[in-house]
């Protein structure tokens, strides 16, 4: 009887009544995700009409942003308070957004409600009442932390005032500069300007010139402007250089006595032809019983740079050398990086070495990590070493060929264990003495590059295992590792769906090794095919970025359980940290270093590495645009390398210069952007432009100011 009654009551429940019940129910479980089935059960919605009514109300609550759908038919209360804290992202088109600290969807902030917040500022916002079917909107009520108050741009000077016209798209308004704050800048100069205030009623922020970089369009000016734009240093502090000048280059007899002596062992360096900072050298000699001794000798930078010294503090701040197209911005003063520490031929040098007893098949029988003194017999460029490998002729050919044989088996083992083989080419420029690009060429890694790479990987891994692998029950000491997480499962699924269009398959589940072997299989399959570059690019996007951390999770891409950076202390700060800690731990079974301090340094180093990579990309982009200014009007074959709602990116086959066909120029139809399938689709004629399609374009415009190439479609 009771059951019947409940059914009857259920039938008579009104929409408003059920809506209130539902809302109350979500509030009793504010942090839980509730499935549709669970909601039906808990609210005793047993009849079909009641379940349908419930679905209707849930759809409306979703529209109103009252709840969010976390997964298919799984809902959670959207508990936006009245105020939220997060990061403000400025767009020059006025479509600013706010990214909540707690996670969740971006919230739109109109220009008039931005309180002059700048890009990446930490702000507090207040919500507006939600409008039906419209995106959530808010206004900035407080700026908690400024992310950046300096900008790079070109000066426009009038009689009694000036403006800085910025290139980056994050500032919609030019910066007003009073005449007395110009620091001698003239129209057409590139300058760095600091924003000092932005009055409430003023349209433009007010700034003062910090530094004049030079005339816009001049090579050095533009390279310095790129560095300044990313907040990277473009000059070396003279106080630090003076400190380096006082360091003696001579090595004392007592220092040599403390070290293992490798001066009589065949040793050489292999580096790019324009390199001056030789971080690493290889030595090799035959032992008894069919073994070889291979030494990986690394510049002993920490011997010359004490922790906490003025040179060390500058290196820590920079964290990495930056390699632009035409110059290196070194982490250490030139006297150290190109002279004292650099392992130059026929000079005695101090090194920190990992020495292996190894078979011809690349099996390591034992290894040791020692401070050494070395003397390189010869400096090879990659090209010269490659020639010996190919012709089997030249100085030290026996040693070179033996190292090459070992490297090849080491490499084979690594891929068998599941390392991922991304063999990317690099775009390089031949430039004249003024920095003007004359031609573009591609640098491909050959056997000589791979030989050096394998021994560096082996040394890095050996050092990481030495500290990281400890007997059961013992805690490993604090140490900076180079870690690389598994690919994002969602991105792997997208990749798998994307490549299916080209007829390829990919495993997205199973063991780590299953997945990585499947990725390698894919990379082998696409070699030489027209979609190779494209699928490789999309595959790289599915990968996580490698970074530094004291919490070791292994390196997925290399298939190593333990990995660190030990082999480049001249150009990377983490390697200097590793050298110091290694010495500390090997010399004395002492206390572990502070985890908090080193994790902070790891985070800083990872962030600086990303910045340096962005600056390097920007300098390549600048040179590509500069190179193409000579080719405006010419027609090229290319491939669609990116698809966005504002247009198509196209990479030219001949020189890999990437430009864009703006959506407004595709005027034969109304195009819609299909994000999932990486394509634009015409509404009327159904014409599709997909990532990876071959396409013919004409160079329409080359804008150096914006580092932008515009292409036009050639039918």
C-alpha positions as CSV (number, residue, x, y, z in Angstrom):
1,X,0.0,0.0,0.0
2,X,2.8,2.4,1.0
3,X,4.5,1.7,-2.3
4,X,1.4,2.6,-4.2
5,X,1.1,5.9,-2.3
6,X,4.7,6.9,-3.0
7,X,4.2,6.3,-6.7
8,X,1.1,8.4,-6.7
9,X,2.8,11.2,-4.8
10,X,5.7,10.9,-7.2
11,X,3.5,11.4,-10.2
12,X,2.0,14.6,-8.7
13,X,5.4,16.3,-7.9
14,X,5.6,19.7,-9.5
15,X,8.7,21.0,-11.3
16,X,9.4,23.8,-8.8
17,X,9.1,21.3,-5.9
18,X,11.6,18.9,-7.5
19,X,13.9,21.7,-8.4
20,X,14.1,22.9,-4.8
21,X,14.6,19.3,-3.6
22,X,17.5,18.9,-6.2
23,X,19.2,22.2,-5.2
24,X,18.9,21.3,-1.5
25,X,20.3,17.9,-2.2
26,X,23.4,19.4,-4.0
27,X,24.0,21.7,-1.1
28,X,24.0,18.8,1.4
29,X,26.9,17.3,-0.6
30,X,28.8,20.4,-1.8
31,X,32.1,18.7,-2.6
32,X,30.9,15.4,-4.0
33,X,30.3,14.4,-7.6
34,X,26.8,12.9,-7.9
35,X,25.8,10.4,-10.6
36,X,22.4,10.5,-12.2
37,X,21.7,7.0,-10.9
38,X,22.6,8.1,-7.3
39,X,20.4,11.2,-7.6
40,X,17.4,9.0,-8.7
41,X,18.0,6.6,-5.8
42,X,18.5,9.1,-3.1
43,X,15.5,11.3,-4.1
44,X,13.4,8.1,-4.8
45,X,12.6,9.1,-8.3
46,X,11.3,5.8,-9.5
47,X,8.9,6.6,-12.3
48,X,9.9,7.4,-15.9
49,X,8.1,10.9,-15.9
50,X,9.9,11.9,-12.7
51,X,13.3,10.8,-14.1
52,X,12.6,12.8,-17.3
53,X,11.6,15.9,-15.2
54,X,14.8,15.5,-13.1
55,X,16.9,15.4,-16.3
56,X,15.1,18.6,-17.5
57,X,15.9,20.4,-14.3
58,X,19.5,19.3,-14.3
59,X,19.9,20.7,-17.9
60,X,18.5,24.0,-16.7
61,X,20.8,24.1,-13.7
62,X,23.7,23.4,-16.0
63,X,22.7,26.2,-18.3
64,X,22.5,28.5,-15.2
65,X,26.0,27.4,-14.1
66,X,24.4,26.3,-10.8
67,X,26.1,22.9,-11.3
68,X,28.8,21.5,-13.6
69,X,28.9,18.2,-15.5
70,X,32.2,16.7,-14.3
71,X,31.8,13.6,-16.5
72,X,29.0,12.1,-18.5
73,X,25.8,12.2,-16.3
74,X,27.9,13.1,-13.2
75,X,27.3,16.5,-11.6
76,X,28.8,18.7,-8.9
77,X,27.6,21.9,-7.2
78,X,29.3,24.9,-8.8
79,X,30.3,26.5,-5.6
80,X,31.5,29.9,-6.8
81,X,31.6,32.2,-3.7
82,X,30.8,35.8,-4.2
83,X,34.6,36.5,-4.7
84,X,37.5,34.4,-6.1
85,X,41.3,34.8,-6.4
86,X,43.2,33.8,-9.5
87,X,45.2,35.0,-12.5
88,X,44.1,37.8,-14.8
89,X,44.9,37.2,-18.5
90,X,44.8,40.3,-20.7
91,X,44.0,40.1,-24.4
92,X,44.5,43.1,-26.7
93,X,41.0,42.6,-28.2
94,X,39.5,43.3,-24.8
95,X,38.3,39.7,-24.2
96,X,40.2,39.4,-20.9
97,X,39.7,36.3,-18.8
98,X,40.2,35.2,-15.2
99,X,41.7,31.8,-14.3
100,X,40.5,30.7,-10.8
101,X,43.3,29.5,-8.5
102,X,41.2,26.6,-7.4
103,X,40.8,25.4,-11.0
104,X,37.6,25.6,-13.1
105,X,36.5,27.4,-16.2
106,X,37.9,30.8,-17.2
107,X,35.6,33.8,-16.4
108,X,35.2,36.7,-18.8
109,X,36.3,40.1,-17.6
110,X,35.3,43.0,-19.9
111,X,38.0,45.8,-20.3
112,X,35.8,48.3,-18.4
113,X,35.7,45.9,-15.4
114,X,39.5,45.1,-15.4
115,X,40.6,47.8,-13.0
116,X,43.7,48.2,-15.2
117,X,44.9,44.7,-14.2
118,X,47.9,43.6,-16.4
119,X,48.6,40.2,-17.9
120,X,49.2,37.5,-15.3
121,X,48.5,39.7,-12.3
122,X,47.1,37.9,-9.3
123,X,43.7,39.5,-8.7
124,X,40.5,39.2,-6.6
125,X,37.3,39.3,-8.6
126,X,33.6,39.6,-7.8
127,X,30.9,37.7,-9.7
128,X,28.1,39.3,-11.6
129,X,24.6,37.8,-11.5
130,X,24.6,35.0,-14.1
131,X,22.7,35.7,-17.3
132,X,20.7,32.8,-18.7
133,X,22.8,30.9,-21.3
134,X,25.6,33.5,-21.2
135,X,29.1,32.8,-19.9
136,X,30.0,33.7,-16.4
137,X,31.3,37.3,-16.0
138,X,33.1,39.2,-13.2
139,X,35.0,42.3,-12.3
140,X,38.4,42.9,-10.8
141,X,38.0,44.3,-7.3
142,X,41.6,44.2,-6.1
143,X,45.0,43.6,-7.7
144,X,46.9,41.4,-5.2
145,X,50.2,41.0,-7.0
146,X,51.7,42.5,-10.2
147,X,53.2,39.9,-12.5
148,X,55.1,42.3,-14.7
149,X,55.5,46.0,-14.8
150,X,58.1,46.4,-17.6
151,X,57.4,46.4,-21.3
152,X,59.4,46.4,-24.5
153,X,58.4,48.5,-27.4
154,X,59.2,51.3,-29.8
155,X,59.2,54.9,-28.8
156,X,57.1,57.6,-30.5
157,X,58.3,60.9,-29.3
158,X,56.2,64.2,-29.7
159,X,57.2,67.7,-28.5
160,X,56.3,67.4,-24.8
161,X,55.6,63.7,-24.3
162,X,56.1,60.3,-25.8
163,X,54.4,56.9,-26.1
164,X,55.8,53.3,-26.0
165,X,54.0,51.2,-28.6
166,X,54.3,47.6,-27.4
167,X,54.5,44.6,-29.6
168,X,53.2,41.9,-27.3
169,X,49.5,41.6,-27.6
170,X,48.8,41.7,-23.8
171,X,48.6,45.5,-23.5
172,X,45.7,47.0,-25.4
173,X,46.9,50.6,-24.7
174,X,50.2,52.3,-25.4
175,X,52.2,53.6,-22.4
176,X,52.3,57.3,-21.9
177,X,55.8,58.7,-21.0
178,X,56.3,62.2,-19.7
179,X,59.2,64.1,-21.5
180,X,61.5,64.1,-18.5
181,X,61.2,60.3,-18.1
182,X,62.6,59.5,-21.6
183,X,66.2,59.0,-20.7
184,X,67.3,60.5,-24.1
185,X,65.1,58.1,-26.2
186,X,64.2,59.2,-29.7
187,X,61.4,58.2,-32.1
188,X,62.1,54.8,-33.5
189,X,64.2,53.6,-30.6
190,X,63.4,50.3,-28.9
191,X,63.1,50.8,-25.2
192,X,62.3,49.1,-21.9
193,X,59.6,51.0,-20.0
194,X,58.4,50.5,-16.4
195,X,54.8,51.3,-15.7
196,X,54.7,53.5,-12.6
197,X,51.0,54.3,-12.3
198,X,47.7,53.8,-14.1
199,X,45.2,56.3,-12.8
200,X,41.6,55.2,-12.6
201,X,40.3,57.6,-15.1
202,X,43.3,57.4,-17.5
203,X,43.0,55.4,-20.7
204,X,46.8,54.8,-20.8
205,X,49.2,53.6,-18.2
206,X,52.1,56.1,-17.3
207,X,55.7,54.8,-17.5
208,X,59.3,55.8,-17.5
209,X,62.2,54.6,-19.7
210,X,64.5,52.1,-17.9
211,X,66.8,51.4,-20.8
212,X,67.3,52.3,-24.5
213,X,68.1,49.2,-26.5
214,X,68.9,50.9,-29.8
215,X,67.3,51.7,-33.2
216,X,64.4,49.4,-34.1
217,X,65.3,47.1,-36.9
218,X,69.0,46.8,-36.0
219,X,70.0,43.2,-35.3
220,X,71.5,43.6,-31.8
221,X,68.6,45.9,-30.8
222,X,66.0,43.3,-31.9
223,X,67.9,40.4,-30.2
224,X,68.1,42.3,-26.9
225,X,64.5,43.3,-27.2
226,X,63.5,39.6,-27.5
227,X,65.5,38.8,-24.3
228,X,64.0,41.8,-22.5
229,X,60.5,40.8,-23.5
230,X,61.0,37.5,-21.7
231,X,62.6,39.2,-18.7
232,X,66.0,37.7,-19.6
233,X,69.3,39.6,-19.1
234,X,71.0,40.9,-22.2
235,X,74.1,42.4,-20.6
236,X,76.5,40.8,-18.1
237,X,77.0,42.7,-14.8
238,X,80.6,44.1,-14.8
239,X,81.0,43.4,-11.1
240,X,80.6,39.7,-11.8
241,X,83.0,39.8,-14.8
242,X,85.5,41.6,-12.6
243,X,85.2,38.8,-10.0
244,X,85.8,36.2,-12.7
245,X,88.9,38.1,-14.0
246,X,90.5,37.5,-10.6
247,X,90.3,33.7,-10.8
248,X,93.7,32.2,-11.7
249,X,93.8,29.9,-14.7
250,X,96.9,28.0,-13.5
251,X,96.4,24.7,-11.7
252,X,98.5,24.1,-8.7
253,X,100.6,20.9,-8.2
254,X,98.8,20.2,-4.9
255,X,95.4,20.3,-6.7
256,X,96.7,17.8,-9.3
257,X,97.9,15.6,-6.6
258,X,94.4,15.3,-5.2
259,X,93.0,14.0,-8.5
260,X,93.1,11.0,-10.8
261,X,95.4,11.9,-13.6
262,X,94.0,11.3,-17.2
263,X,96.5,13.6,-19.0
264,X,98.2,10.8,-20.8
265,X,95.0,9.0,-21.9
266,X,93.6,9.7,-25.4
267,X,90.9,12.3,-24.9
268,X,88.9,14.5,-27.3
269,X,85.9,16.9,-27.5
270,X,83.1,16.8,-30.1
271,X,81.0,19.9,-30.4
272,X,79.2,22.2,-32.9
273,X,81.6,24.1,-35.1
274,X,80.7,27.5,-33.6
275,X,80.9,26.3,-29.9
276,X,83.4,27.9,-27.5
277,X,82.2,26.4,-24.2
278,X,83.3,22.8,-24.3
279,X,81.5,21.2,-21.3
280,X,82.4,17.6,-22.0
281,X,85.3,15.4,-23.3
282,X,85.6,11.6,-23.8
283,X,88.6,9.5,-23.1
284,X,89.1,5.9,-24.1
285,X,91.8,3.2,-23.5
286,X,91.9,-0.5,-23.8
287,X,92.1,-2.6,-20.6
288,X,92.9,-6.3,-20.2
289,X,90.3,-9.0,-20.6
290,X,88.5,-7.4,-23.6
291,X,87.3,-4.4,-21.6
292,X,87.7,-0.7,-22.4
293,X,87.8,2.2,-20.0
294,X,85.7,5.2,-21.2
295,X,85.8,8.4,-19.3
296,X,83.1,11.1,-19.5
297,X,84.9,14.2,-18.3
298,X,82.9,17.2,-17.4
299,X,84.2,20.7,-16.7
300,X,84.7,21.1,-13.0
301,X,82.9,24.4,-12.7
302,X,82.1,24.2,-9.0
303,X,85.8,24.1,-8.2
304,X,86.0,27.6,-9.5
305,X,82.6,28.9,-8.4
306,X,82.0,28.6,-4.6
307,X,78.4,28.4,-3.5
308,X,77.0,31.8,-2.5
309,X,79.8,33.8,-4.3
310,X,78.8,36.7,-6.6
311,X,79.4,34.6,-9.7
312,X,77.3,31.8,-8.2
313,X,74.4,34.1,-7.4
314,X,74.3,35.5,-10.9
315,X,74.5,32.0,-12.4
316,X,71.6,30.9,-10.1
317,X,69.5,33.8,-11.2
318,X,70.1,33.1,-14.9
319,X,69.9,29.3,-14.4
320,X,70.8,28.6,-18.0
321,X,72.7,30.0,-21.0
322,X,70.3,31.3,-23.7
323,X,71.1,30.4,-27.3
324,X,69.6,32.9,-29.8
325,X,70.1,32.5,-33.5
326,X,73.2,34.6,-33.6
327,X,74.6,34.8,-30.1
328,X,74.9,33.0,-26.8
329,X,73.9,34.8,-23.6
330,X,76.0,32.8,-21.1
331,X,75.1,31.8,-17.6
332,X,78.7,32.3,-16.4
333,X,81.2,35.1,-17.2
334,X,83.0,34.6,-20.5
335,X,86.4,34.1,-18.8
336,X,85.0,31.0,-17.1
337,X,82.7,29.6,-19.8
338,X,85.0,30.0,-22.8
339,X,88.4,29.9,-21.2
340,X,89.1,28.6,-17.7
341,X,86.4,25.8,-17.5
342,X,86.2,25.1,-21.3
343,X,87.9,21.8,-22.1
344,X,90.1,23.3,-24.8
345,X,92.6,21.1,-26.7
346,X,96.2,20.8,-25.4
347,X,95.4,22.6,-22.1
348,X,95.4,20.9,-18.7
349,X,91.9,21.1,-17.2
350,X,90.1,20.1,-14.0
351,X,87.2,17.8,-14.6
352,X,84.6,15.8,-12.7
353,X,84.4,12.4,-14.4
354,X,82.3,9.3,-14.6
355,X,84.6,6.5,-15.6
356,X,83.3,3.2,-17.0
357,X,84.8,-0.3,-17.5
358,X,82.7,-1.3,-20.5
359,X,82.6,-4.1,-23.1
360,X,82.4,-3.4,-26.9
361,X,78.7,-4.3,-26.6
362,X,78.1,-1.4,-24.3
363,X,77.8,-3.5,-21.1
364,X,79.0,-1.5,-18.1
365,X,81.0,-3.8,-15.8
366,X,81.7,-1.1,-13.2
367,X,81.8,2.7,-12.9
368,X,83.3,5.3,-10.6
369,X,82.8,9.0,-10.1
370,X,86.0,10.9,-9.5
371,X,87.6,14.4,-9.7
372,X,90.3,14.3,-12.4
373,X,92.8,16.4,-14.4
374,X,92.7,15.9,-18.2
375,X,94.3,17.2,-21.3
376,X,92.3,17.0,-24.5
377,X,94.3,15.8,-27.5
378,X,91.9,17.2,-30.2
379,X,88.8,19.2,-30.7
380,X,86.4,17.7,-33.3
381,X,83.4,19.4,-34.8
382,X,80.5,17.0,-35.3
383,X,81.1,17.1,-39.0
384,X,84.8,16.0,-38.6
385,X,83.8,13.1,-36.2
386,X,81.1,12.1,-38.6
387,X,83.6,11.9,-41.4
388,X,85.8,9.5,-39.4
389,X,82.7,7.3,-38.6
390,X,81.7,7.2,-42.3
391,X,85.1,6.8,-44.0
392,X,86.8,4.9,-41.1
393,X,89.9,7.2,-41.7
394,X,91.4,10.0,-39.6
395,X,93.1,10.8,-36.3
396,X,92.2,8.5,-33.4
397,X,90.0,6.5,-35.8
398,X,90.2,3.3,-33.7
399,X,89.0,5.1,-30.6
400,X,86.3,7.0,-32.4
401,X,84.9,3.9,-34.1
402,X,85.0,1.9,-30.8
403,X,83.0,4.7,-29.1
404,X,80.5,4.7,-32.0
405,X,80.1,1.0,-31.8
406,X,79.4,1.2,-28.0
407,X,77.0,4.1,-28.5
408,X,75.0,2.3,-31.0
409,X,74.4,-0.7,-28.7
410,X,73.6,1.6,-25.8
411,X,71.0,3.3,-28.0
412,X,69.5,0.1,-29.1
413,X,69.1,-1.1,-25.5
414,X,67.5,2.2,-24.5
415,X,64.8,1.9,-27.2
416,X,64.3,-1.8,-26.4
417,X,63.5,-0.6,-22.8
418,X,60.9,1.8,-24.1
419,X,62.7,5.1,-24.7
420,X,60.9,7.3,-27.2
421,X,62.7,8.3,-30.4
422,X,61.9,11.9,-31.4
423,X,64.5,12.7,-34.0
424,X,63.7,16.3,-34.7
425,X,65.7,18.5,-37.1
426,X,66.6,22.0,-36.1
427,X,66.1,25.1,-38.3
428,X,69.4,27.0,-38.6
429,X,70.4,30.2,-40.4
430,X,73.5,31.2,-42.2
431,X,74.0,34.8,-41.3
432,X,76.4,37.6,-42.3
433,X,78.4,39.7,-39.9
434,X,75.5,42.1,-39.5
435,X,73.2,39.3,-38.4
436,X,71.2,39.3,-41.7
437,X,70.0,35.7,-42.6
438,X,71.4,34.6,-46.0
439,X,70.0,31.1,-46.1
440,X,68.1,28.5,-44.1
441,X,69.4,25.0,-43.5
442,X,68.3,22.0,-41.3
443,X,70.5,20.4,-38.7
444,X,69.9,16.7,-38.4
445,X,71.4,14.5,-35.7
446,X,73.9,12.0,-37.2
447,X,76.0,9.3,-35.6
448,X,78.6,11.7,-34.2
449,X,75.8,13.6,-32.3
450,X,74.3,10.4,-31.1
451,X,77.7,9.1,-29.9
452,X,78.1,12.1,-27.6
453,X,74.4,11.9,-26.6
454,X,74.6,8.3,-25.5
455,X,77.6,8.7,-23.3
456,X,76.1,11.9,-21.7
457,X,72.9,10.0,-21.0
458,X,74.9,7.1,-19.5
459,X,76.9,9.5,-17.2
460,X,73.8,11.4,-16.1
461,X,71.9,8.2,-15.4
462,X,74.9,6.7,-13.5
463,X,75.2,9.8,-11.2
464,X,71.4,9.8,-10.5
465,X,71.5,6.0,-9.6
466,X,74.5,6.5,-7.4
467,X,72.5,8.9,-5.1
468,X,69.0,7.7,-5.8
469,X,69.3,3.9,-5.5
470,X,69.7,3.1,-1.8
471,X,69.5,-0.1,0.2
472,X,66.0,-1.1,1.5
473,X,65.0,0.9,4.6
474,X,67.4,3.7,3.8
475,X,66.1,7.1,2.6
476,X,67.8,8.6,-0.4
477,X,69.4,12.0,0.1
478,X,68.0,15.2,-1.4
479,X,69.1,15.5,-5.0
480,X,67.9,17.3,-8.1
481,X,66.5,14.8,-10.7
482,X,65.5,15.5,-14.3
483,X,62.0,14.0,-14.4
484,X,59.5,13.3,-17.1
485,X,55.9,12.2,-16.4
486,X,53.8,9.8,-18.5
487,X,51.8,11.4,-21.3
488,X,48.4,12.9,-20.4
489,X,45.8,10.1,-21.1
490,X,43.3,12.5,-22.6
491,X,45.9,13.9,-25.0
492,X,46.9,10.3,-26.0
493,X,43.3,9.5,-26.8
494,X,43.1,12.6,-29.0
495,X,46.3,11.7,-30.7
496,X,45.0,8.2,-31.3
497,X,41.8,9.5,-32.9
498,X,43.7,12.0,-34.9
499,X,46.2,9.5,-36.5
500,X,43.4,7.1,-37.2
501,X,42.4,9.5,-40.0
502,X,45.7,8.7,-41.6
503,X,45.3,5.0,-41.1
504,X,47.7,4.6,-38.0
505,X,47.0,2.9,-34.7
506,X,48.3,3.7,-31.2
507,X,48.0,1.9,-27.9
508,X,46.7,4.3,-25.2
509,X,46.6,1.8,-22.3
510,X,48.8,-1.0,-20.9
511,X,52.2,-0.7,-19.3
512,X,54.5,2.3,-19.7
513,X,56.6,0.2,-22.1
514,X,53.6,-0.9,-24.1
515,X,52.6,2.7,-24.8
516,X,56.1,4.0,-25.5
517,X,56.8,1.1,-27.9
518,X,53.6,1.9,-29.7
519,X,54.6,5.5,-30.0
520,X,58.0,4.5,-31.4
521,X,56.2,2.1,-33.8
522,X,54.1,5.1,-35.0
523,X,57.2,7.3,-35.4
524,X,58.9,4.6,-37.5
525,X,55.8,4.2,-39.7
526,X,55.5,7.9,-40.5
527,X,59.1,8.3,-41.6
528,X,59.4,9.8,-45.0
529,X,55.6,10.2,-45.4
530,X,54.1,13.6,-46.0
531,X,52.3,13.6,-42.7
532,X,55.6,12.8,-40.7
533,X,56.2,16.3,-39.4
534,X,52.6,16.9,-38.5
535,X,52.1,13.6,-36.6
536,X,55.4,14.1,-34.8
537,X,54.3,17.6,-33.8
538,X,51.0,16.4,-32.5
539,X,52.7,13.5,-30.7
540,X,55.1,15.9,-29.0
541,X,52.2,18.0,-27.8
542,X,50.7,14.9,-26.1
543,X,53.9,14.5,-24.1
544,X,54.5,16.2,-20.7
545,X,57.5,18.6,-20.4
546,X,60.6,17.3,-18.6
547,X,61.5,19.3,-15.6
548,X,63.7,19.4,-12.5
549,X,62.6,18.1,-9.1
550,X,63.9,16.6,-5.9
551,X,61.0,14.1,-6.0
552,X,62.1,11.4,-8.4
553,X,59.4,9.8,-10.6
554,X,61.8,8.6,-13.3
555,X,62.2,9.8,-16.9
556,X,59.4,8.4,-19.2
557,X,60.9,9.6,-22.5
558,X,64.3,8.1,-21.9
559,X,62.9,5.0,-20.0
560,X,65.2,5.6,-17.1
561,X,64.2,5.1,-13.5
562,X,66.8,7.6,-12.3
563,X,68.1,10.5,-14.4
564,X,69.7,13.9,-13.6
565,X,71.7,16.6,-15.4
566,X,75.5,16.4,-14.6
567,X,77.1,16.9,-18.0
568,X,76.7,20.7,-18.8
569,X,77.6,22.8,-15.7
570,X,78.9,25.6,-17.9
571,X,75.5,26.3,-19.3
572,X,73.0,24.8,-16.8
573,X,72.6,25.6,-13.1
574,X,71.1,22.3,-12.1
575,X,74.3,20.6,-13.2
576,X,76.3,22.8,-10.8
577,X,73.9,21.8,-8.0
578,X,74.4,18.2,-8.8
579,X,78.2,18.5,-8.8
580,X,78.2,20.2,-5.4
581,X,75.8,17.7,-3.8
582,X,77.6,14.7,-5.3
583,X,80.9,15.9,-3.9
584,X,79.3,16.5,-0.5
585,X,77.7,13.1,-0.4
586,X,80.7,11.1,-1.8
587,X,83.2,12.9,0.5
588,X,81.3,12.5,3.7
589,X,78.4,10.3,4.6
590,X,77.0,13.6,5.8
591,X,73.5,15.0,6.4
592,X,71.1,15.4,3.5
593,X,70.7,18.8,2.0
594,X,67.6,20.9,2.5
595,X,64.7,19.6,0.4
596,X,62.8,22.9,0.5
597,X,65.9,24.9,-0.7
598,X,66.6,22.5,-3.6
599,X,63.0,22.0,-4.7
600,X,62.8,25.8,-4.9
601,X,65.9,25.9,-7.1
602,X,64.6,23.1,-9.2
603,X,61.3,25.0,-9.8
604,X,63.3,28.2,-10.7
605,X,65.6,26.3,-13.1
606,X,62.6,24.6,-14.8
607,X,60.9,28.0,-15.3
608,X,64.0,29.7,-16.6
609,X,64.5,26.8,-19.0
610,X,61.0,27.4,-20.4
611,X,61.7,31.1,-20.8
612,X,65.0,30.6,-22.5
613,X,63.3,28.1,-25.0
614,X,60.6,30.7,-25.7
615,X,63.2,33.4,-26.4
616,X,65.1,31.0,-28.6
617,X,61.9,30.3,-30.6
618,X,61.2,34.0,-30.9
619,X,64.7,34.7,-32.3
620,X,64.2,31.9,-34.9
621,X,60.8,33.4,-35.7
622,X,62.3,36.9,-36.1
623,X,65.0,35.6,-38.5
624,X,62.4,33.6,-40.5
625,X,60.3,36.8,-41.0
626,X,63.4,38.8,-41.8
627,X,64.5,36.1,-44.3
628,X,61.1,36.1,-45.9
629,X,60.9,39.9,-46.3
630,X,63.0,39.3,-49.5
631,X,60.5,36.8,-50.8
632,X,57.2,38.7,-50.5
633,X,55.0,37.8,-53.5
634,X,56.7,34.5,-54.1
635,X,54.7,31.2,-54.2
636,X,55.6,28.1,-52.1
637,X,54.3,24.7,-51.3
638,X,53.6,24.1,-47.7
639,X,51.6,22.1,-45.2
640,X,48.9,23.2,-42.7
641,X,50.8,23.1,-39.4
642,X,48.1,24.6,-37.1
643,X,44.4,25.2,-37.2
644,X,42.7,27.9,-35.0
645,X,39.5,29.9,-35.0
646,X,41.4,32.9,-36.3
647,X,43.0,31.2,-39.3
648,X,45.4,28.5,-40.6
649,X,49.1,28.2,-39.9
650,X,51.1,27.0,-42.8
651,X,54.7,25.8,-42.8
652,X,56.6,26.0,-46.1
653,X,58.3,22.8,-47.2
654,X,61.4,24.5,-48.5
655,X,62.5,26.4,-45.5
656,X,60.1,25.6,-42.6
657,X,59.1,29.3,-42.2
658,X,55.6,29.3,-40.6
659,X,53.0,32.0,-41.4
660,X,49.3,32.4,-41.3
661,X,46.3,32.7,-43.6
662,X,43.9,34.8,-41.6
663,X,40.3,33.5,-41.5
664,X,39.1,36.8,-43.1
665,X,41.1,35.9,-46.2
666,X,39.2,32.6,-46.6
667,X,36.3,34.5,-48.0
668,X,34.6,31.8,-50.2
669,X,32.5,30.5,-47.4
670,X,31.7,30.9,-43.7
671,X,34.2,28.6,-41.9
672,X,33.7,26.9,-38.6
673,X,36.5,25.6,-36.3
674,X,36.4,21.9,-35.4
675,X,38.8,21.7,-32.5
676,X,38.6,17.9,-32.0
677,X,39.5,17.2,-35.6
678,X,42.0,20.0,-36.1
679,X,40.1,21.5,-39.1
680,X,38.1,24.4,-40.5
681,X,34.9,23.4,-42.3
682,X,33.0,25.6,-44.8
683,X,29.3,25.8,-43.8
684,X,27.9,26.0,-47.4
685,X,30.3,24.2,-49.6
686,X,31.6,21.9,-46.9
687,X,35.3,22.5,-47.9
688,X,37.6,21.3,-45.2
689,X,41.1,22.6,-44.3
690,X,42.8,20.0,-42.0
691,X,46.0,19.9,-40.1
692,X,48.6,18.2,-42.3
693,X,46.9,19.1,-45.7
694,X,49.3,20.1,-48.5
695,X,48.6,23.7,-49.6
696,X,50.1,26.3,-51.9
697,X,50.5,29.8,-50.7
698,X,51.9,33.2,-51.7
699,X,53.9,35.3,-49.2
700,X,51.5,38.3,-48.7
701,X,53.1,40.3,-45.8
702,X,56.2,40.1,-43.5
703,X,55.8,42.2,-40.4
704,X,59.1,42.2,-38.4
705,X,57.6,44.3,-35.6
706,X,55.1,41.6,-34.8
707,X,57.3,38.7,-36.0
708,X,54.5,37.7,-38.2
709,X,54.2,36.3,-41.7
710,X,50.9,36.4,-43.6
711,X,50.3,34.0,-46.4
712,X,47.6,34.1,-49.0
713,X,45.9,31.0,-50.5
714,X,46.9,30.2,-54.1
715,X,44.0,28.2,-55.7
